[in-house]
Amino acid sequence: MIKQIFFYFSIRGILLALSCINDQISTILKQRNNRA
């Protein structure tokens, strides 16, 4: 039971980190497009 909870939270953390990285990349690309 504890392993399942840990697994669930680890997956959620990874997804959160990926979404944050995706937002940063999208903002950087927008800035580059605005400069060009």
Summary of the structure (lengths in Angstrom):
residues: 36
radius of gyration: 15.8
end to end distance: 53.0
largest distance: 53.0
contacts: 65
relative contact order: 0.10
helix: 94%
strand: 0%
